[in-house]
Amino acid sequence: VLALGTVGASRRVSLQRGLLFLCALVLLLLSEAVEPLGASGSPGGAGDSSGGSHGLQKGCEADVTKSKHPTNRTKKPFPVLSFDYEHVKTPFEISLWVLLASLMKLGFHLIPRLSSIVPESCLLIVVGLLVGGLIKVVGETPPVLDSQVFFLFLLPPIILDAGYFLPIRPFSENLGTILMFAVVGTLWNSFFMGGLLYGVCQIKGTDLNTVNLLACLLFGSIISAVDPVAVLAVFEEIHINELLHILVFGESLLNDAVTVVLYHLFEEYAGVGSVSILDVFLGVVCFLVVALGGVLVGAFYGILAAFTSRFTSHTRVIEPLFVFVYSYMAYLSAEVFHLSGIMALIACGAVMRPYVEANISHKSHTTIKYFLKMWSSVSETLIFIFLGVSTVAGNHSWNWTFVTVTIILCLVSRVLGVVGLTYVINKFRIVKLTTKDQFIVAYGGLRGAIAFSLGYLLDKSHFPMRDMFLTAIITVIFFTVFVQGMTIRPLVDLLAVKKKQETKRSINEEIHTQFLDHLLTGIEDICGHYGHHHWKDKLNRFNKKYVKKCLIAGERSKEPQLIAFYHKMEMKQAIELVESGGGVKLPSAVPSTVSMQNIQPKKPPSDRAIPQISKGREEEIRKILRNNLQKTRQRLRSYNRHTLVADPYEDGWNDLLFKRQKLMEIEKKVMCVSVSLTHVPNWWLHSSDPQAYSSKPTSDDLPTIKVDLASPQSPDSVNLVNEFQKAATQNDPDDDGGLVMKVPFADKDQGEQDNKKEQQRLMRCLSDPGPGGDEEEDEPFLP
């Protein structure tokens, strides 16, 4: 075979064929050596193993074992076919749960009457209760929502979807209000509920005397936090307006840092049994470290993801992978140090999105969008189903007093906190929160699976009342999701609360929004008030000058925000137009369901505007023209709020230009006078006043005024007395230096009046010769 392979082939091909022949020979020898081992035990050899899916290695190990310990085994009727469920049990059950959750979600939306009355989360919890009950009736143990599975696999997709598509503008404009509700409101709810619950537990006859203060404060910190999963599930269905949605949803995201800090602090203090002043101070420092540390970790991974997406233009397939992997690494890195993983995911998604979308293709953007939506929807569905299953499977310890007081205190503390904080917030807000807004914010404080998972993590040795805490937490979750979630839609309709506008922003709205931003920033700069518009403008300028150049590839880094928005809208409209089938006639070979993102022109159009010039040369010419146009625009002296501060070299340049302009005006005026006087006929001069004008002085006793045509001195500054003295002291009849005008002396009143009139006429002629034809018209408003 080796000889035949080398015939008619090159040296490199013959070498490759020779190596293949040697490998085949080695494999043949190995098979001959292994075959006796298989024959010693049973005729099946490796095929005798219990499952063919275990691979060749397991079969060989089984054959070796059988050769060492020979046993008598009967031949199977079908040695290839066998049943081994344990081998695929875990992935099979996970796939079955995901399939069940998706079918439930699909069936829920196929019944519009049911979906308009009952929220999706309520129906999924009911499905979980039914599934858990069926599993228990069969005699099996229902699976419980494990905290590790929830925090490491189910929660990150939901938070990443919320952070990546977070509306940055309303979030930043209402950041102060959101922080007040998230930080101060959560602290108020935790200590208010914990303190009053401890007071109730000290009442005799409640059988709660064993619950201490730290345990009550720990329970209050767990149950007081608003859950982002429950808020997303309910508020997206009722389509509340953007302000209320971002207030409640932003609070549910940012209060995670407060909940994590309080949970770990009270859990640590409950194990120790004592709290000092230093511990309280360290708790405040811990909150800052957990919150800011999570934000910094997320921002770092977001910048890293944006920088990586700069180099993916040749491998578009893996672009979505970087978004998912970097985000998940940010979450895990924050959890390693017990920082806020939720805030890390929010920061990572918000930081990376504008730069990643500028680098990746449209197909990758669509992949990221729909995969995140699908992933978060499946996770949310599994969470609510597992809540129902865990309710059936868990051990419960029911105490009417504790459960009832917990529900009442949750409602009371939420209402008091929202009303009190809104009273303070409205003193600083331009758009005040009305009574209806306060009611929706207070009523929308839903609890969910995060509280259940934190309660499930409690150690029963340190907290003997853990089962009672879990029962109360599940009751509060069911009350908020079923009662508040089912009644919030009718209350929104009854109170006529403003709904969310589904229309997309137009280019006109974007232009006016940016215009108002620049206007308000300019007003703040002029007034000296450094508000959030000022700092936002500083951040935008820093981003445009430095960050975009490092994180965005190509010409997109220099593209203005308005142009980028226009391109995005243009792409969306083109996709909608093609998908709707209107306005664009597709070729017959392309099906009507093909979207714009799959249509890519293979060849450039043949009818070019300039057929003599190549495309590269044309692009080069356009680039040169753009650069020159940009330099021309920079030379124009127009009003700009960034150039209000005077340039140190601007005054000297302005003075030089002003003097030069004045000199040119004086020359034009004198030239006008000289031209007008030289063109006057001699008979008119002699007939009107023979002593007034003359080309030469006729007598030595009359003073003369000499106007030098090249002199930069203004006519207004000519001193007649000095000229008279010069005329009296200097008498040179041969002087021919310029135009000479006589000013006669007169002792009579009539002569003086005529002299004044002549002087006024002369000054008026010199000062105002008339409009010039080459004066600049478009002078800047501000010198």
Salt bridges, closest charged atoms under 4 A:
ASP48 OD2 - LYS66 NZ 3.17
ASP63 OD1 - LYS66 NZ 3.60
ASP84 OD2 - HIS54 NE2 3.00
GLU120 OE2 - LYS105 NZ 2.25
GLU120 OE1 - HIS109 NE2 3.41
ASP161 OD1 - LYS373 NZ 3.55
GLU173 OE2 - ARG169 NE 3.26
GLU251 OE2 - ARG414 NH1 2.71
GLU319 OE2 - ARG316 NH1 2.58
GLU357 OE2 - ARG353 NE 3.00
GLU357 OE2 - HIS365 ND1 3.38
GLU357 OE1 - LYS568 NZ 3.84
ASP459 OD2 - HIS462 ND1 3.88
ASP467 OD2 - LYS460 NZ 3.00
ASP467 OD1 - ARG466 NH1 3.68
ASP493 OD1 - LYS499 NZ 3.30
GLU502 OE2 - HIS239 ND1 3.45
GLU510 OE1 - ARG505 NH2 3.15
ASP517 OD1 - ARG169 NH2 3.03
GLU524 OE2 - HIS533 ND1 3.33
ASP525 OD1 - HIS534 ND1 2.95
ASP537 OD1 - ARG641 NH2 3.11
GLU559 OE1 - ARG556 NE 3.26
GLU559 OE2 - HIS567 ND1 2.79
GLU576 OE2 - LYS504 NZ 2.78
GLU618 OE1 - ARG608 NH2 2.19
GLU618 OE2 - ARG622 NH2 2.67
GLU620 OE1 - ARG617 NH1 3.32
GLU650 OE2 - ARG637 NH2 3.37
GLU665 OE1 - LYS662 NZ 3.85
ASP735 OD2 - LYS706 NZ 2.08
ASP736 OD1 - LYS696 NZ 3.69
GLU758 OE2 - ARG761 NH1 3.37
ASP774 OD1 - LYS668 NZ 3.67
